[in-house]
């Protein structure tokens, strides 16, 4: 069975988040019913696939987020085209630049 796009995104985020310092806050990526929650308030970035409270929520389609993670889509371009939307403190999303 082929890996789903969400599973591929989760694998990329898991690998990248383990290689960077904790982000110092919490971020949730909302794919419209599927979620990746990163809590970077402790000694490492902890991931969950649950709809948890976060300092910033990023709403994006799976395909667009995958394109950002793989370098096919520039994050700033995605924001300008409103392919990525923020709720909460958007400055927290800047902590994710180390993942892109």
Secondary structure, DSSP 8 states (H G I E B T S, - for coil): ----HHHHHHHHHHHHHHTS---SSEEEEE-SS-EEEEE-SSSS-EEE-S----SEEEEE-HHHHHHHHTTSS-HHHHHHTTSEEEEE-GGGGGGGGGG-
